[in-house]
């Protein structure tokens, strides 16, 4: 079931990436390029969410408090599918209508969904006595996403005339911080995916 979910997630990410590239071709401006890069980086990071979920489920399976199937079906899968759908919607919006504030706001809502999922995973891990290190770097991801959400909202509210460029810059910085501080987890996840797909 997790494999099928990962495939759906990969398809949504790939379709979104195609829309981002089409947007750059259709609207060849610096703002479009910056927005497309920010969406691609967020999508790339979120591409690994199914692997994080797999790791979380496996860790919980080794405890006396495994993840219930209803929890997967009614909480984890919908949250992660919404992430994929919202990042696709942001890419579609960029392609169809060009750059405006809804694009970084949609991307930021993807981070907000990720924050909800991370908080629920952290709380459940504490209840199951699983060390946070077993989940990767959830606190770094959580703090980074909350800070980025705050920065993007502040930029959009306080400086709307430059909001798209500044918000896209903040989202790119969010991804670079995430990838820079947690590269070891992404590399391990990439290796696990490669083994499973080979």
FIKOLZA-1660 file (N, C-alpha, C; in steps of 0.1 Angstrom, whole numbers, plus 5000, padded with zeros to 4 digits):
% residues 198
   i   px   py   pz ch aa at
   1 5008 4988 5000  A  X  N
   1 5000 5000 5000  A  X CA
   1 5009 5013 5000  A  X  C
   2 5019 5013 5008  A  X  N
   2 5028 5024 5008  A  X CA
   2 5035 5026 4994  A  X  C
   3 5038 5015 4987  A  X  N
   3 5044 5016 4974  A  X CA
   3 5035 5023 4964  A  X  C
   4 5022 5019 4964  A  X  N
   4 5012 5025 4956  A  X CA
   4 5011 5040 4959  A  X  C
   5 5011 5043 4972  A  X  N
   5 5010 5057 4976  A  X CA
   5 5022 5065 4971  A  X  C
   6 5034 5059 4972  A  X  N
   6 5046 5066 4967  A  X CA
   6 5045 5069 4953  A  X  C
   7 5040 5059 4945  A  X  N
   7 5038 5061 4931  A  X CA
   7 5029 5073 4927  A  X  C
   8 5017 5073 4934  A  X  N
   8 5008 5084 4932  A  X CA
   8 5015 5098 4935  A  X  C
   9 5022 5098 4946  A  X  N
   9 5029 5110 4950  A  X CA
   9 5039 5114 4940  A  X  C
  10 5047 5104 4934  A  X  N
  10 5057 5107 4924  A  X CA
  10 5050 5113 4911  A  X  C
  11 5039 5107 4908  A  X  N
  11 5032 5112 4896  A  X CA
  11 5027 5126 4898  A  X  C
  12 5022 5130 4909  A  X  N
  12 5017 5143 4912  A  X CA
  12 5029 5153 4911  A  X  C
  13 5040 5149 4917  A  X  N
  13 5052 5157 4917  A  X CA
  13 5057 5159 4903  A  X  C
  14 5058 5149 4895  A  X  N
  14 5063 5150 4881  A  X CA
  14 5054 5159 4873  A  X  C
  15 5041 5157 4874  A  X  N
  15 5031 5166 4867  A  X CA
  15 5033 5180 4871  A  X  C
  16 5035 5183 4884  A  X  N
  16 5037 5196 4888  A  X CA
  16 5050 5202 4883  A  X  C
  17 5060 5194 4882  A  X  N
  17 5073 5198 4877  A  X CA
  17 5072 5202 4862  A  X  C
  18 5064 5194 4855  A  X  N
  18 5062 5197 4841  A  X CA
  18 5055 5210 4839  A  X  C
  19 5045 5213 4848  A  X  N
  19 5038 5226 4847  A  X CA
  19 5047 5237 4851  A  X  C
  20 5056 5235 4860  A  X  N
  20 5066 5246 4863  A  X CA
  20 5075 5249 4851  A  X  C
  21 5080 5239 4845  A  X  N
  21 5088 5241 4833  A  X CA
  21 5080 5248 4822  A  X  C
  22 5068 5244 4820  A  X  N
  22 5059 5251 4810  A  X CA
  22 5057 5265 4814  A  X  C
  23 5056 5268 4827  A  X  N
  23 5054 5282 4831  A  X CA
  23 5066 5291 4828  A  X  C
  24 5078 5285 4829  A  X  N
  24 5090 5293 4826  A  X CA
  24 5090 5296 4811  A  X  C
  25 5086 5286 4803  A  X  N
  25 5086 5288 4789  A  X CA
  25 5075 5298 4785  A  X  C
  26 5063 5297 4791  A  X  N
  26 5052 5305 4788  A  X CA
  26 5054 5320 4793  A  X  C
  27 5059 5321 4805  A  X  N
  27 5060 5334 4811  A  X CA
  27 5075 5336 4815  A  X  C
  28 5084 5339 4805  A  X  N
  28 5098 5339 4807  A  X CA
  28 5103 5352 4815  A  X  C
  29 5100 5352 4828  A  X  N
  29 5105 5364 4836  A  X CA
  29 5113 5358 4848  A  X  C
  30 5120 5367 4854  A  X  N
  30 5128 5363 4866  A  X CA
  30 5118 5358 4877  A  X  C
  31 5107 5365 4879  A  X  N
  31 5097 5361 4889  A  X CA
  31 5092 5347 4887  A  X  C
  32 5089 5344 4874  A  X  N
  32 5084 5330 4871  A  X CA
  32 5095 5320 4873  A  X  C
  33 5107 5323 4869  A  X  N
  33 5118 5314 4871  A  X CA
  33 5120 5311 4886  A  X  C
  34 5120 5322 4894  A  X  N
  34 5122 5321 4908  A  X CA
  34 5111 5312 4915  A  X  C
  35 5099 5315 4911  A  X  N
  35 5087 5308 4916  A  X CA
  35 5088 5293 4912  A  X  C
  36 5092 5290 4900  A  X  N
  36 5093 5276 4895  A  X CA
  36 5104 5269 4903  A  X  C
  37 5115 5275 4905  A  X  N
  37 5126 5269 4913  A  X CA
  37 5121 5266 4927  A  X  C
  38 5114 5276 4933  A  X  N
  38 5109 5274 4947  A  X CA
  38 5100 5262 4948  A  X  C
  39 5091 5261 4938  A  X  N
  39 5081 5250 4938  A  X CA
  39 5088 5237 4935  A  X  C
  40 5098 5237 4926  A  X  N
  40 5105 5224 4923  A  X CA
  40 5113 5219 4935  A  X  C
  41 5119 5228 4943  A  X  N
  41 5127 5224 4955  A  X CA
  41 5117 5219 4966  A  X  C
  42 5106 5226 4968  A  X  N
  42 5096 5221 4978  A  X CA
  42 5091 5207 4973  A  X  C
  43 5088 5206 4960  A  X  N
  43 5083 5193 4955  A  X CA
  43 5093 5182 4956  A  X  C
  44 5106 5185 4954  A  X  N
  44 5116 5176 4955  A  X CA
  44 5117 5171 4969  A  X  C
  45 5117 5180 4979  A  X  N
  45 5117 5175 4993  A  X CA
  45 5105 5167 4997  A  X  C
  46 5094 5171 4992  A  X  N
  46 5081 5164 4996  A  X CA
  46 5080 5151 4989  A  X  C
  47 5088 5149 4978  A  X  N
  47 5088 5137 4971  A  X CA
  47 5092 5126 4980  A  X  C
  48 5100 5129 4990  A  X  N
  48 5105 5119 5000  A  X CA
  48 5095 5117 5012  A  X  C
  49 5084 5124 5012  A  X  N
  49 5074 5122 5023  A  X CA
  49 5069 5108 5024  A  X  C
  50 5066 5101 5013  A  X  N
  50 5062 5087 5015  A  X CA
  50 5073 5078 5021  A  X  C
  51 5085 5081 5018  A  X  N
  51 5096 5074 5024  A  X CA
  51 5097 5077 5039  A  X  C
  52 5095 5089 5043  A  X  N
  52 5094 5093 5057  A  X CA
  52 5083 5086 5064  A  X  C
  53 5072 5085 5057  A  X  N
  53 5060 5078 5063  A  X CA
  53 5063 5063 5064  A  X  C
  54 5070 5057 5054  A  X  N
  54 5074 5043 5055  A  X CA
  54 5083 5041 5067  A  X  C
  55 5093 5049 5069  A  X  N
  55 5102 5048 5080  A  X CA
  55 5095 5050 5093  A  X  C
  56 5085 5059 5094  A  X  N
  56 5077 5061 5106  A  X CA
  56 5069 5048 5109  A  X  C
  57 5063 5043 5099  A  X  N
  57 5054 5031 5101  A  X CA
  57 5063 5019 5106  A  X  C
  58 5075 5017 5100  A  X  N
  58 5084 5006 5104  A  X CA
  58 5089 5008 5118  A  X  C
  59 5092 5020 5122  A  X  N
  59 5096 5023 5136  A  X CA
  59 5085 5020 5145  A  X  C
  60 5073 5024 5142  A  X  N
  60 5062 5021 5151  A  X CA
  60 5058 5007 5152  A  X  C
  61 5061 4999 5141  A  X  N
  61 5058 4985 5140  A  X CA
  61 5066 4977 5150  A  X  C
  62 5078 4983 5153  A  X  N
  62 5087 4976 5162  A  X CA
  62 5084 4979 5177  A  X  C
  63 5073 4986 5180  A  X  N
  63 5070 4989 5193  A  X CA
  63 5057 4982 5197  A  X  C
  64 5052 4984 5209  A  X  N
  64 5039 4979 5213  A  X CA
  64 5028 4987 5208  A  X  C
  65 5031 4998 5201  A  X  N
  65 5020 5008 5197  A  X CA
  65 5022 5010 5182  A  X  C
  66 5019 5000 5173  A  X  N
  66 5021 5002 5159  A  X CA
  66 5011 5012 5153  A  X  C
  67 5013 5017 5141  A  X  N
  67 5004 5026 5135  A  X CA
  67 4992 5018 5131  A  X  C
  68 4980 5023 5134  A  X  N
  68 4967 5016 5130  A  X CA
  68 4965 5019 5115  A  X  C
  69 4959 5009 5108  A  X  N
  69 4956 5011 5094  A  X CA
  69 4946 5023 5092  A  X  C
  70 4937 5025 5102  A  X  N
  70 4927 5036 5100  A  X CA
  70 4935 5049 5101  A  X  C
  71 4945 5049 5109  A  X  N
  71 4953 5062 5111  A  X CA
  71 4960 5065 5097  A  X  C
  72 4965 5054 5091  A  X  N
  72 4972 5056 5078  A  X CA
  72 4962 5061 5068  A  X  C
  73 4950 5054 5067  A  X  N
  73 4940 5057 5057  A  X CA
  73 4933 5071 5059  A  X  C
  74 4931 5075 5072  A  X  N
  74 4923 5087 5074  A  X CA
  74 4932 5099 5078  A  X  C
  75 4944 5097 5081  A  X  N
  75 4953 5109 5085  A  X CA
  75 4965 5110 5076  A  X  C
  76 4974 5100 5077  A  X  N
  76 4987 5102 5070  A  X CA
  76 4985 5103 5055  A  X  C
  77 4978 5093 5049  A  X  N
  77 4977 5094 5034  A  X CA
  77 4970 5107 5030  A  X  C
  78 4958 5111 5036  A  X  N
  78 4952 5123 5031  A  X CA
  78 4961 5136 5033  A  X  C
  79 4968 5137 5044  A  X  N
  79 4977 5148 5045  A  X CA
  79 4987 5149 5034  A  X  C
  80 4994 5137 5032  A  X  N
  80 5004 5137 5022  A  X CA
  80 4999 5139 5008  A  X  C
  81 4987 5133 5005  A  X  N
  81 4981 5135 4992  A  X CA
  81 4977 5150 4990  A  X  C
  82 4972 5156 5001  A  X  N
  82 4969 5171 5000  A  X CA
  82 4982 5179 4997  A  X  C
  83 4993 5175 5003  A  X  N
  83 5006 5181 5000  A  X CA
  83 5008 5181 4985  A  X  C
  84 5007 5169 4980  A  X  N
  84 5010 5167 4965  A  X CA
  84 5000 5175 4957  A  X  C
  85 4988 5175 4961  A  X  N
  85 4977 5182 4953  A  X CA
  85 4980 5197 4953  A  X  C
  86 4983 5202 4965  A  X  N
  86 4985 5217 4966  A  X CA
  86 4998 5221 4959  A  X  C
  87 5008 5213 4959  A  X  N
  87 5020 5217 4952  A  X CA
  87 5017 5216 4937  A  X  C
  88 5009 5206 4933  A  X  N
  88 5005 5206 4918  A  X CA
  88 4997 5218 4915  A  X  C
  89 4987 5222 4924  A  X  N
  89 4979 5233 4921  A  X CA
  89 4987 5246 4920  A  X  C
  90 4997 5248 4928  A  X  N
  90 5006 5259 4927  A  X CA
  90 5013 5259 4914  A  X  C
  91 5018 5248 4909  A  X  N
  91 5025 5247 4896  A  X CA
  91 5015 5250 4885  A  X  C
  92 5003 5245 4886  A  X  N
  92 4993 5247 4876  A  X CA
  92 4990 5262 4875  A  X  C
  93 4988 5268 4887  A  X  N
  93 4985 5282 4888  A  X CA
  93 4996 5290 4881  A  X  C
  94 5008 5287 4884  A  X  N
  94 5019 5294 4878  A  X CA
  94 5019 5293 4863  A  X  C
  95 5016 5281 4858  A  X  N
  95 5016 5278 4844  A  X CA
  95 5005 5286 4837  A  X  C
  96 4993 5285 4842  A  X  N
  96 4981 5290 4836  A  X CA
  96 4980 5305 4837  A  X  C
  97 4984 5311 4849  A  X  N
  97 4981 5325 4851  A  X CA
  97 4993 5334 4854  A  X  C
  98 5005 5328 4854  A  X  N
  98 5017 5335 4856  A  X CA
  98 5019 5338 4871  A  X  C
  99 5028 5347 4874  A  X  N
  99 5032 5349 4888  A  X CA
  99 5022 5359 4895  A  X  C
 100 5017 5355 4906  A  X  N
 100 5010 5364 4915  A  X CA
 100 5011 5357 4929  A  X  C
 101 5005 5364 4939  A  X  N
 101 5007 5360 4953  A  X CA
 101 5001 5347 4956  A  X  C
 102 4992 5342 4949  A  X  N
 102 4986 5329 4952  A  X CA
 102 4996 5317 4951  A  X  C
 103 5006 5319 4942  A  X  N
 103 5016 5308 4940  A  X CA
 103 5024 5306 4953  A  X  C
 104 5031 5316 4958  A  X  N
 104 5038 5314 4971  A  X CA
 104 5029 5310 4982  A  X  C
 105 5017 5315 4982  A  X  N
 105 5007 5312 4993  A  X CA
 105 5003 5297 4992  A  X  C
 106 5001 5292 4980  A  X  N
 106 4998 5278 4979  A  X CA
 106 5010 5269 4983  A  X  C
 107 5022 5273 4979  A  X  N
 107 5034 5266 4983  A  X CA
 107 5036 5266 4998  A  X  C
 108 5033 5278 5004  A  X  N
 108 5034 5279 5019  A  X CA
 108 5023 5270 5026  A  X  C
 109 5012 5269 5020  A  X  N
 109 5002 5260 5026  A  X CA
 109 5006 5245 5026  A  X  C
 110 5014 5242 5016  A  X  N
 110 5020 5228 5015  A  X CA
 110 5029 5226 5027  A  X  C
 111 5037 5237 5031  A  X  N
 111 5046 5236 5043  A  X CA
 111 5037 5235 5055  A  X  C
 112 5026 5242 5055  A  X  N
 112 5017 5241 5067  A  X CA
 112 5012 5227 5069  A  X  C
 113 5008 5221 5058  A  X  N
 113 5003 5207 5059  A  X CA
 113 5014 5198 5064  A  X  C
 114 5026 5201 5060  A  X  N
 114 5038 5193 5064  A  X CA
 114 5040 5195 5079  A  X  C
 115 5038 5207 5084  A  X  N
 115 5040 5210 5098  A  X CA
 115 5029 5202 5106  A  X  C
 116 5017 5202 5101  A  X  N
 116 5006 5194 5108  A  X CA
 116 5011 5179 5109  A  X  C
 117 5015 5174 5098  A  X  N
 117 5019 5160 5098  A  X CA
 117 5031 5157 5107  A  X  C
 118 5041 5166 5107  A  X  N
 118 5053 5165 5115  A  X CA
 118 5049 5165 5130  A  X  C
 119 5041 5174 5134  A  X  N
 119 5036 5175 5148  A  X CA
 119 5029 5163 5152  A  X  C
 120 5020 5158 5144  A  X  N
 120 5013 5145 5147  A  X CA
 120 5023 5134 5148  A  X  C
 121 5033 5133 5140  A  X  N
 121 5043 5122 5140  A  X CA
 121 5051 5123 5152  A  X  C
 122 5055 5135 5156  A  X  N
 122 5064 5137 5168  A  X CA
 122 5056 5133 5180  A  X  C
 123 5044 5138 5181  A  X  N
 123 5035 5134 5193  A  X CA
 123 5033 5119 5194  A  X  C
 124 5030 5113 5183  A  X  N
 124 5028 5098 5183  A  X CA
 124 5041 5091 5186  A  X  C
 125 5052 5096 5182  A  X  N
 125 5065 5090 5185  A  X CA
 125 5068 5091 5200  A  X  C
 126 5065 5102 5206  A  X  N
 126 5067 5103 5221  A  X CA
 126 5059 5093 5228  A  X  C
 127 5046 5092 5224  A  X  N
 127 5037 5082 5230  A  X CA
 127 5042 5068 5228  A  X  C
 128 5048 5065 5217  A  X  N
 128 5053 5051 5214  A  X CA
 128 5067 5049 5219  A  X  C
 129 5073 5059 5225  A  X  N
 129 5087 5059 5231  A  X CA
 129 5097 5056 5219  A  X  C
 130 5095 5063 5208  A  X  N
 130 5105 5062 5197  A  X CA
 130 5113 5074 5197  A  X  C
 131 5126 5073 5197  A  X  N
 131 5135 5085 5197  A  X CA
 131 5133 5093 5184  A  X  C
 132 5133 5106 5185  A  X  N
 132 5130 5115 5173  A  X CA
 132 5141 5112 5162  A  X  C
 133 5153 5108 5166  A  X  N
 133 5163 5106 5156  A  X CA
 133 5160 5095 5147  A  X  C
 134 5151 5086 5151  A  X  N
 134 5146 5075 5143  A  X CA
 134 5137 5080 5131  A  X  C
 135 5132 5092 5133  A  X  N
 135 5123 5097 5123  A  X CA
 135 5131 5106 5113  A  X  C
 136 5143 5107 5114  A  X  N
 136 5151 5116 5105  A  X CA
 136 5154 5129 5113  A  X  C
 137 5150 5140 5109  A  X  N
 137 5152 5153 5115  A  X CA
 137 5140 5161 5117  A  X  C
 138 5129 5156 5123  A  X  N
 138 5116 5162 5124  A  X CA
 138 5117 5176 5130  A  X  C
 139 5125 5178 5140  A  X  N
 139 5125 5191 5147  A  X CA
 139 5131 5202 5138  A  X  C
 140 5142 5198 5130  A  X  N
 140 5148 5208 5120  A  X CA
 140 5137 5211 5110  A  X  C
 141 5131 5201 5104  A  X  N
 141 5120 5203 5094  A  X CA
 141 5109 5212 5100  A  X  C
 142 5105 5209 5112  A  X  N
 142 5094 5216 5118  A  X CA
 142 5097 5231 5120  A  X  C
 143 5109 5234 5126  A  X  N
 143 5113 5247 5129  A  X CA
 143 5115 5255 5116  A  X  C
 144 5121 5249 5106  A  X  N
 144 5124 5255 5094  A  X CA
 144 5111 5259 5086  A  X  C
 145 5101 5249 5086  A  X  N
 145 5089 5252 5079  A  X CA
 145 5081 5263 5086  A  X  C
 146 5080 5262 5100  A  X  N
 146 5073 5273 5107  A  X CA
 146 5079 5286 5105  A  X  C
 147 5092 5287 5105  A  X  N
 147 5099 5300 5103  A  X CA
 147 5096 5305 5088  A  X  C
 148 5096 5296 5079  A  X  N
 148 5094 5300 5065  A  X CA
 148 5079 5305 5063  A  X  C
 149 5070 5298 5069  A  X  N
 149 5056 5302 5068  A  X CA
 149 5054 5316 5074  A  X  C
 150 5061 5319 5085  A  X  N
 150 5060 5332 5091  A  X CA
 150 5066 5343 5082  A  X  C
 151 5077 5340 5076  A  X  N
 151 5084 5349 5067  A  X CA
 151 5076 5352 5055  A  X  C
 152 5071 5342 5049  A  X  N
 152 5063 5343 5037  A  X CA
 152 5050 5351 5040  A  X  C
 153 5043 5348 5050  A  X  N
 153 5031 5356 5054  A  X CA
 153 5034 5370 5057  A  X  C
 154 5045 5373 5064  A  X  N
 154 5049 5387 5067  A  X CA
 154 5053 5394 5054  A  X  C
 155 5060 5388 5045  A  X  N
 155 5063 5394 5032  A  X CA
 155 5051 5398 5024  A  X  C
 156 5042 5388 5023  A  X  N
 156 5030 5390 5015  A  X CA
 156 5021 5401 5022  A  X  C
 157 5020 5402 5035  A  X  N
 157 5012 5412 5041  A  X CA
 157 5018 5426 5042  A  X  C
 158 5031 5426 5044  A  X  N
 158 5038 5439 5046  A  X CA
 158 5044 5445 5033  A  X  C
 159 5047 5436 5023  A  X  N
 159 5053 5441 5011  A  X CA
 159 5048 5434 4999  A  X  C
 160 5034 5436 4997  A  X  N
 160 5028 5428 4986  A  X CA
 160 5034 5432 4972  A  X  C
 161 5039 5444 4970  A  X  N
 161 5044 5447 4956  A  X CA
 161 5056 5439 4953  A  X  C
 162 5064 5435 4963  A  X  N
 162 5076 5426 4960  A  X CA
 162 5074 5412 4966  A  X  C
 163 5061 5409 4970  A  X  N
 163 5058 5397 4977  A  X CA
 163 5062 5384 4970  A  X  C
 164 5060 5384 4957  A  X  N
 164 5062 5371 4950  A  X CA
 164 5077 5368 4950  A  X  C
 165 5086 5378 4947  A  X  N
 165 5100 5376 4946  A  X CA
 165 5106 5372 4960  A  X  C
 166 5102 5380 4970  A  X  N
 166 5107 5378 4984  A  X CA
 166 5102 5365 4989  A  X  C
 167 5089 5361 4987  A  X  N
 167 5083 5349 4992  A  X CA
 167 5090 5337 4985  A  X  C
 168 5092 5338 4972  A  X  N
 168 5099 5327 4964  A  X CA
 168 5113 5326 4970  A  X  C
 169 5120 5337 4972  A  X  N
 169 5133 5336 4978  A  X CA
 169 5133 5329 4992  A  X  C
 170 5123 5333 5000  A  X  N
 170 5122 5326 5013  A  X CA
 170 5119 5311 5012  A  X  C
 171 5111 5307 5002  A  X  N
 171 5108 5293 5000  A  X CA
 171 5121 5286 4995  A  X  C
 172 5128 5292 4987  A  X  N
 172 5141 5286 4982  A  X CA
 172 5150 5284 4994  A  X  C
 173 5151 5295 5002  A  X  N
 173 5160 5294 5014  A  X CA
 173 5155 5283 5023  A  X  C
 174 5142 5281 5025  A  X  N
 174 5137 5271 5033  A  X CA
 174 5142 5257 5028  A  X  C
 175 5141 5255 5015  A  X  N
 175 5145 5242 5009  A  X CA
 175 5160 5240 5010  A  X  C
 176 5168 5251 5008  A  X  N
 176 5183 5250 5009  A  X CA
 176 5187 5246 5024  A  X  C
 177 5180 5253 5034  A  X  N
 177 5183 5250 5048  A  X CA
 177 5179 5236 5051  A  X  C
 178 5168 5231 5046  A  X  N
 178 5163 5218 5049  A  X CA
 178 5173 5208 5043  A  X  C
 179 5176 5210 5030  A  X  N
 179 5185 5200 5023  A  X CA
 179 5199 5201 5029  A  X  C
 180 5204 5213 5033  A  X  N
 180 5217 5214 5038  A  X CA
 180 5219 5207 5052  A  X  C
 181 5209 5209 5061  A  X  N
 181 5210 5204 5074  A  X CA
 181 5206 5189 5076  A  X  C
 182 5198 5184 5066  A  X  N
 182 5193 5171 5067  A  X CA
 182 5197 5162 5055  A  X  C
 183 5208 5166 5048  A  X  N
 183 5212 5159 5036  A  X CA
 183 5214 5144 5039  A  X  C
 184 5219 5141 5050  A  X  N
 184 5222 5127 5054  A  X CA
 184 5209 5118 5053  A  X  C
 185 5198 5124 5058  A  X  N
 185 5186 5116 5058  A  X CA
 185 5181 5115 5043  A  X  C
 186 5182 5125 5035  A  X  N
 186 5177 5124 5021  A  X CA
 186 5186 5114 5013  A  X  C
 187 5199 5114 5016  A  X  N
 187 5208 5105 5009  A  X CA
 187 5204 5090 5013  A  X  C
 188 5201 5088 5026  A  X  N
 188 5197 5074 5030  A  X CA
 188 5184 5070 5024  A  X  C
 189 5175 5080 5024  A  X  N
 189 5162 5077 5018  A  X CA
 189 5163 5074 5003  A  X  C
 190 5172 5082 4996  A  X  N
 190 5174 5079 4982  A  X CA
 190 5179 5065 4980  A  X  C
 191 5189 5061 4988  A  X  N
 191 5195 5048 4987  A  X CA
 191 5184 5037 4990  A  X  C
 192 5176 5039 5000  A  X  N
 192 5165 5029 5003  A  X CA
 192 5155 5028 4991  A  X  C
 193 5152 5040 4985  A  X  N
 193 5143 5040 4973  A  X CA
 193 5149 5033 4961  A  X  C
 194 5162 5035 4959  A  X  N
 194 5169 5029 4948  A  X CA
 194 5170 5014 4950  A  X  C
 195 5172 5009 4962  A  X  N
 195 5172 4995 4964  A  X CA
 195 5158 4988 4962  A  X  C
 196 5148 4995 4966  A  X  N
 196 5135 4990 4964  A  X CA
 196 5131 4990 4950  A  X  C
 197 5135 5000 4942  A  X  N
 197 5131 5001 4928  A  X CA
 197 5140 4993 4919  A  X  C
 198 5151 4988 4924  A  X  N
 198 5160 4980 4914  A  X CA
 198 5157 4966 4914  A  X  C
% end
